[in-house]
Amino acid sequence: MIVDTDVLIWLLRGHEKASRAVDAAEAKAISVVSYMELLQGARNKQEVRVIKALLADLQFRLLPLSENIGHRASIYLEEYALSSGMAMADALLAATAVETGETLLTANRKHYRAIAELQMKVFRP
């Protein structure tokens, strides 16, 4: 299961429901895009260490981008950005999930609902 950035933020804040949702996943993964979003949001080096430690402790796999993911994401943006508010990071996460055959755990159903081939599990905080 690929965990979306929004769920990771809840997890980092110590949200119990987010912790249970992530713990329930057999195999946990994040896109390198989510990793970069978390690093970008860190306010200092201590927060970077906390992010890295949490991901390591929970044994998240880090999924890289590929040419196929980039191509699929660009198609998603062309088709859905205006109608659903999909941003570049959302398109890359959705494309990663579809290309790897993984389910995306997200609290942001709105940005992804138009993608029929995306397997999604909605997290409600």
Legacy VTK file of the C-alpha trace (Angstrom):
# vtk DataFile Version 3.0
C-alpha trace
ASCII
DATASET POLYDATA
POINTS 125 float
0.000 0.000 0.000
1.260 3.463 -0.919
0.596 6.033 1.774
-0.243 9.542 0.594
1.505 12.571 2.062
-1.602 13.741 3.922
-1.817 10.482 5.874
1.921 10.635 6.610
1.462 14.109 8.084
-1.308 12.820 10.359
0.999 9.966 11.339
3.884 12.321 12.140
1.545 14.366 14.330
0.804 11.264 16.393
-2.773 10.756 15.180
-3.903 7.371 16.526
-6.287 6.605 13.661
-3.544 7.269 11.101
-1.216 5.002 13.042
-3.776 2.183 13.000
-4.422 2.645 9.265
-0.718 2.468 8.434
-0.092 -0.444 10.811
-2.892 -2.398 9.119
-1.055 -2.303 5.789
0.953 -5.446 5.082
3.587 -3.740 2.949
4.058 0.005 3.313
5.482 2.247 0.619
5.747 5.918 -0.206
6.555 7.671 -3.419
9.731 9.702 -3.541
7.332 12.603 -4.212
5.770 12.216 -0.746
9.215 11.941 0.794
10.239 15.210 -0.848
7.006 16.897 0.266
7.711 15.858 3.855
11.279 17.146 3.658
10.081 20.403 2.134
7.668 20.859 5.044
10.278 20.195 7.722
11.109 23.304 9.720
14.549 22.177 10.899
17.061 19.312 10.871
15.445 17.706 13.914
12.171 17.334 11.997
14.087 15.814 9.063
15.573 13.253 11.471
12.109 12.482 12.889
10.702 11.944 9.379
13.566 9.655 8.376
13.385 7.699 11.645
9.626 7.169 11.401
9.844 5.917 7.820
12.707 3.580 8.729
11.028 2.307 11.918
7.836 1.486 10.043
9.825 -0.107 7.197
8.446 1.992 4.370
9.766 1.219 0.892
10.677 4.312 -1.089
9.310 4.093 -4.633
11.237 5.991 -7.324
9.800 7.775 -10.311
10.095 6.164 -13.726
9.484 7.168 -17.303
6.145 5.316 -17.263
5.061 7.054 -14.065
5.949 10.451 -15.532
4.077 9.714 -18.748
0.963 8.473 -16.940
1.050 11.453 -14.550
1.177 13.909 -17.453
-1.881 12.239 -18.982
-3.704 12.502 -15.635
-2.917 16.218 -15.439
-4.132 16.807 -18.993
-7.364 14.962 -18.281
-8.171 15.850 -14.668
-6.338 18.952 -13.392
-9.072 21.396 -14.331
-12.055 19.241 -13.384
-10.823 17.785 -10.086
-8.111 20.130 -8.842
-5.402 17.524 -9.319
-1.906 18.922 -8.792
1.407 17.591 -10.095
2.238 15.714 -6.870
-1.217 14.076 -6.845
-0.793 12.986 -10.463
2.622 11.486 -9.716
1.313 9.628 -6.653
-1.678 8.245 -8.555
0.518 7.214 -11.470
2.943 5.497 -9.085
0.103 3.523 -7.519
-1.341 2.481 -10.877
2.032 1.599 -12.405
3.042 -0.520 -9.382
-0.389 -2.089 -8.899
-0.568 -0.769 -5.338
-3.516 0.707 -3.429
-3.228 4.375 -2.450
-4.175 5.246 1.139
-5.295 8.883 1.102
-7.529 11.341 2.900
-7.881 13.357 -0.304
-10.394 11.370 -2.353
-11.499 14.448 -4.328
-8.261 14.778 -6.285
-8.171 11.100 -7.250
-11.809 10.071 -7.761
-11.741 10.606 -11.536
-9.051 7.958 -12.072
-10.991 4.749 -12.628
-7.958 2.444 -12.682
-6.653 3.732 -9.316
-7.196 1.430 -6.350
-7.809 3.720 -3.417
-8.499 3.333 0.290
-9.882 6.503 1.848
-8.556 7.536 5.274
-10.895 9.603 7.419
-9.121 11.403 10.286
LINES 1 126
125 0 1 2 3 4 5 6 7 8 9 10 11 12 13 14 15 16 17 18 19 20 21 22 23 24 25 26 27 28 29 30 31 32 33 34 35 36 37 38 39 40 41 42 43 44 45 46 47 48 49 50 51 52 53 54 55 56 57 58 59 60 61 62 63 64 65 66 67 68 69 70 71 72 73 74 75 76 77 78 79 80 81 82 83 84 85 86 87 88 89 90 91 92 93 94 95 96 97 98 99 100 101 102 103 104 105 106 107 108 109 110 111 112 113 114 115 116 117 118 119 120 121 122 123 124
